[in-house]
Amino acid sequence: MATGRKKQIGFSRLAVFAGLAVVCVYLVITLVSAQVEIVAKRRELESLTKQISTQNAQISELQRTIETDDENSYYERLAREKLNYARPDERVFVDMSGN
């Protein structure tokens, strides 16, 4: 009867250790996946912060334009920079060196 009880205690210990091992593996996997998600969210936050900064710069530029009533020069600069327009009597040189 003593050997049957020892086998039962040994099996119980093995079951407890196996259960603890499964829980530890689960916790490690959960921790790693949480860290990966945190890194992804931080990258997303950095991207959104850059977008906010760009938008704030554009807003302040537009507010300055509205406050100074300098719409004509604003539209002229926009046409030059965004649409590559030039005045009829103006020569435009383009740097093709790639620098």
Distance bins in CASP14 RR format, pairs under 12 A and 6 or more apart:
PFRMAT RR
TARGET T0000
AUTHOR 0000-0000-0000
RMODE 2
METHOD distances of the structure
MODEL  1
1 7 0 0 0 0 0 1 0 0 0 0 0
1 8 0 0 0 0 0 1 0 0 0 0 0
2 8 0 0 0 0 0 1 0 0 0 0 0
2 9 0 0 0 0 0 1 0 0 0 0 0
3 9 0 0 0 0 0 1 0 0 0 0 0
3 10 0 0 0 0 0 1 0 0 0 0 0
4 10 0 0 0 0 1 0 0 0 0 0 0
4 11 0 0 0 0 1 0 0 0 0 0 0
4 12 0 0 0 0 0 1 0 0 0 0 0
5 11 0 0 0 0 0 1 0 0 0 0 0
5 12 0 0 0 0 0 1 0 0 0 0 0
6 12 0 0 0 0 0 1 0 0 0 0 0
6 13 0 0 0 0 0 1 0 0 0 0 0
7 13 0 0 0 0 0 1 0 0 0 0 0
7 14 0 0 0 0 0 1 0 0 0 0 0
8 14 0 0 0 0 0 1 0 0 0 0 0
8 15 0 0 0 0 0 1 0 0 0 0 0
9 15 0 0 0 0 0 1 0 0 0 0 0
9 16 0 0 0 0 0 1 0 0 0 0 0
10 16 0 0 0 0 1 0 0 0 0 0 0
10 17 0 0 0 0 1 0 0 0 0 0 0
10 18 0 0 0 0 0 1 0 0 0 0 0
11 17 0 0 0 0 0 1 0 0 0 0 0
11 18 0 0 0 0 0 1 0 0 0 0 0
12 18 0 0 0 0 0 1 0 0 0 0 0
12 19 0 0 0 0 0 1 0 0 0 0 0
13 19 0 0 0 0 0 1 0 0 0 0 0
13 20 0 0 0 0 0 1 0 0 0 0 0
14 20 0 0 0 0 0 1 0 0 0 0 0
14 21 0 0 0 0 0 1 0 0 0 0 0
15 21 0 0 0 0 0 1 0 0 0 0 0
15 22 0 0 0 0 0 1 0 0 0 0 0
16 22 0 0 0 0 0 1 0 0 0 0 0
16 23 0 0 0 0 0 1 0 0 0 0 0
17 23 0 0 0 0 0 1 0 0 0 0 0
17 24 0 0 0 0 0 1 0 0 0 0 0
18 24 0 0 0 0 0 1 0 0 0 0 0
18 25 0 0 0 0 0 1 0 0 0 0 0
19 25 0 0 0 0 1 0 0 0 0 0 0
19 26 0 0 0 0 1 0 0 0 0 0 0
19 27 0 0 0 0 0 1 0 0 0 0 0
20 26 0 0 0 0 0 1 0 0 0 0 0
20 27 0 0 0 0 0 1 0 0 0 0 0
21 27 0 0 0 0 0 1 0 0 0 0 0
21 28 0 0 0 0 0 1 0 0 0 0 0
22 28 0 0 0 0 0 1 0 0 0 0 0
22 29 0 0 0 0 0 1 0 0 0 0 0
23 29 0 0 0 0 0 1 0 0 0 0 0
23 30 0 0 0 0 0 1 0 0 0 0 0
24 30 0 0 0 0 0 1 0 0 0 0 0
24 31 0 0 0 0 0 1 0 0 0 0 0
25 31 0 0 0 0 0 1 0 0 0 0 0
25 32 0 0 0 0 0 1 0 0 0 0 0
26 32 0 0 0 0 0 1 0 0 0 0 0
26 33 0 0 0 0 0 1 0 0 0 0 0
27 33 0 0 0 0 0 1 0 0 0 0 0
27 34 0 0 0 0 0 1 0 0 0 0 0
28 34 0 0 0 0 0 1 0 0 0 0 0
28 35 0 0 0 0 0 1 0 0 0 0 0
29 35 0 0 0 0 0 1 0 0 0 0 0
29 36 0 0 0 0 0 1 0 0 0 0 0
30 36 0 0 0 0 0 1 0 0 0 0 0
30 37 0 0 0 0 0 1 0 0 0 0 0
31 37 0 0 0 0 0 1 0 0 0 0 0
31 38 0 0 0 0 0 1 0 0 0 0 0
32 38 0 0 0 0 0 1 0 0 0 0 0
32 39 0 0 0 0 0 1 0 0 0 0 0
33 39 0 0 0 0 0 1 0 0 0 0 0
33 40 0 0 0 0 0 1 0 0 0 0 0
34 40 0 0 0 0 0 1 0 0 0 0 0
34 41 0 0 0 0 0 1 0 0 0 0 0
35 41 0 0 0 0 0 1 0 0 0 0 0
35 42 0 0 0 0 0 1 0 0 0 0 0
36 42 0 0 0 0 0 1 0 0 0 0 0
36 43 0 0 0 0 0 1 0 0 0 0 0
37 43 0 0 0 0 0 1 0 0 0 0 0
37 44 0 0 0 0 0 1 0 0 0 0 0
38 44 0 0 0 0 0 1 0 0 0 0 0
38 45 0 0 0 0 0 1 0 0 0 0 0
39 45 0 0 0 0 0 1 0 0 0 0 0
39 46 0 0 0 0 0 1 0 0 0 0 0
40 46 0 0 0 0 0 1 0 0 0 0 0
40 47 0 0 0 0 0 1 0 0 0 0 0
41 47 0 0 0 0 0 1 0 0 0 0 0
41 48 0 0 0 0 0 1 0 0 0 0 0
42 48 0 0 0 0 0 1 0 0 0 0 0
42 49 0 0 0 0 0 1 0 0 0 0 0
43 49 0 0 0 0 0 1 0 0 0 0 0
43 50 0 0 0 0 0 1 0 0 0 0 0
44 50 0 0 0 0 0 1 0 0 0 0 0
44 51 0 0 0 0 0 1 0 0 0 0 0
45 51 0 0 0 0 0 1 0 0 0 0 0
45 52 0 0 0 0 0 1 0 0 0 0 0
46 52 0 0 0 0 0 1 0 0 0 0 0
46 53 0 0 0 0 0 1 0 0 0 0 0
47 53 0 0 0 0 0 1 0 0 0 0 0
47 54 0 0 0 0 0 1 0 0 0 0 0
48 54 0 0 0 0 0 1 0 0 0 0 0
48 55 0 0 0 0 0 1 0 0 0 0 0
49 55 0 0 0 0 0 1 0 0 0 0 0
49 56 0 0 0 0 0 1 0 0 0 0 0
50 56 0 0 0 0 0 1 0 0 0 0 0
50 57 0 0 0 0 0 1 0 0 0 0 0
51 57 0 0 0 0 0 1 0 0 0 0 0
51 58 0 0 0 0 0 1 0 0 0 0 0
52 58 0 0 0 0 0 1 0 0 0 0 0
52 59 0 0 0 0 0 1 0 0 0 0 0
53 59 0 0 0 0 0 1 0 0 0 0 0
53 60 0 0 0 0 0 1 0 0 0 0 0
54 60 0 0 0 0 0 1 0 0 0 0 0
54 61 0 0 0 0 0 1 0 0 0 0 0
55 61 0 0 0 0 0 1 0 0 0 0 0
55 62 0 0 0 0 0 1 0 0 0 0 0
56 62 0 0 0 0 0 1 0 0 0 0 0
56 63 0 0 0 0 0 1 0 0 0 0 0
57 63 0 0 0 0 0 1 0 0 0 0 0
57 64 0 0 0 0 0 1 0 0 0 0 0
58 64 0 0 0 0 0 1 0 0 0 0 0
58 65 0 0 0 0 0 1 0 0 0 0 0
58 74 0 0 0 0 0 1 0 0 0 0 0
58 78 0 0 0 0 0 1 0 0 0 0 0
59 65 0 0 0 0 0 1 0 0 0 0 0
59 66 0 0 0 0 0 1 0 0 0 0 0
60 66 0 0 0 0 0 1 0 0 0 0 0
60 67 0 0 0 0 0 1 0 0 0 0 0
61 67 0 0 0 0 0 1 0 0 0 0 0
61 68 0 0 0 0 0 1 0 0 0 0 0
61 70 0 0 0 0 0 1 0 0 0 0 0
61 74 0 0 0 0 1 0 0 0 0 0 0
61 77 0 0 0 0 0 1 0 0 0 0 0
61 78 0 0 0 0 0 1 0 0 0 0 0
61 81 0 0 0 0 0 1 0 0 0 0 0
62 68 0 0 0 0 0 1 0 0 0 0 0
62 70 0 0 0 0 0 1 0 0 0 0 0
62 71 0 0 0 0 0 1 0 0 0 0 0
62 74 0 0 0 0 1 0 0 0 0 0 0
62 78 0 0 0 0 0 1 0 0 0 0 0
63 70 0 0 0 0 0 1 0 0 0 0 0
63 74 0 0 0 0 0 1 0 0 0 0 0
64 70 0 0 0 0 1 0 0 0 0 0 0
64 71 0 0 0 0 0 1 0 0 0 0 0
64 73 0 0 0 0 0 1 0 0 0 0 0
64 74 0 0 0 0 1 0 0 0 0 0 0
65 71 1 0 0 1 0 0 0 0 0 0 0
65 72 0 0 0 0 0 1 0 0 0 0 0
65 73 0 0 0 0 1 0 0 0 0 0 0
65 74 1 0 1 0 0 0 0 0 0 0 0
65 75 0 0 0 0 1 0 0 0 0 0 0
65 76 0 0 0 0 0 1 0 0 0 0 0
65 77 0 0 0 0 1 0 0 0 0 0 0
65 78 0 0 0 0 1 0 0 0 0 0 0
66 74 0 0 0 0 1 0 0 0 0 0 0
67 74 0 0 0 0 0 1 0 0 0 0 0
68 74 0 0 0 0 1 0 0 0 0 0 0
70 76 0 0 0 0 1 0 0 0 0 0 0
70 77 0 0 0 0 1 0 0 0 0 0 0
70 78 0 0 0 0 0 1 0 0 0 0 0
71 77 0 0 0 0 0 1 0 0 0 0 0
71 78 0 0 0 0 0 1 0 0 0 0 0
72 78 0 0 0 0 0 1 0 0 0 0 0
72 79 0 0 0 0 0 1 0 0 0 0 0
73 79 0 0 0 0 0 1 0 0 0 0 0
73 80 0 0 0 0 0 1 0 0 0 0 0
74 80 0 0 0 0 0 1 0 0 0 0 0
74 81 0 0 0 0 0 1 0 0 0 0 0
74 82 0 0 0 0 0 1 0 0 0 0 0
75 81 0 0 0 0 0 1 0 0 0 0 0
75 82 0 0 0 0 0 1 0 0 0 0 0
75 83 0 0 0 0 0 1 0 0 0 0 0
75 85 0 0 0 0 0 1 0 0 0 0 0
76 82 0 0 0 0 0 1 0 0 0 0 0
76 83 0 0 0 0 0 1 0 0 0 0 0
76 85 0 0 0 0 1 0 0 0 0 0 0
76 86 0 0 0 0 0 1 0 0 0 0 0
76 87 0 0 0 0 1 0 0 0 0 0 0
76 90 0 0 0 0 0 1 0 0 0 0 0
77 83 0 0 0 0 0 1 0 0 0 0 0
77 85 0 0 0 0 0 1 0 0 0 0 0
78 84 0 0 0 0 0 1 0 0 0 0 0
78 85 0 0 0 0 1 0 0 0 0 0 0
79 85 1 0 1 0 0 0 0 0 0 0 0
79 86 0 0 0 0 1 0 0 0 0 0 0
79 87 0 0 0 0 0 1 0 0 0 0 0
80 86 1 0 0 1 0 0 0 0 0 0 0
80 87 0 0 0 0 1 0 0 0 0 0 0
80 90 0 0 0 0 1 0 0 0 0 0 0
80 92 0 0 0 0 1 0 0 0 0 0 0
84 90 0 0 0 0 0 1 0 0 0 0 0
84 92 1 0 0 1 0 0 0 0 0 0 0
84 94 0 0 0 0 1 0 0 0 0 0 0
85 92 0 0 0 0 1 0 0 0 0 0 0
86 92 1 0 1 0 0 0 0 0 0 0 0
86 93 0 0 0 0 0 1 0 0 0 0 0
86 94 0 0 0 0 0 1 0 0 0 0 0
END
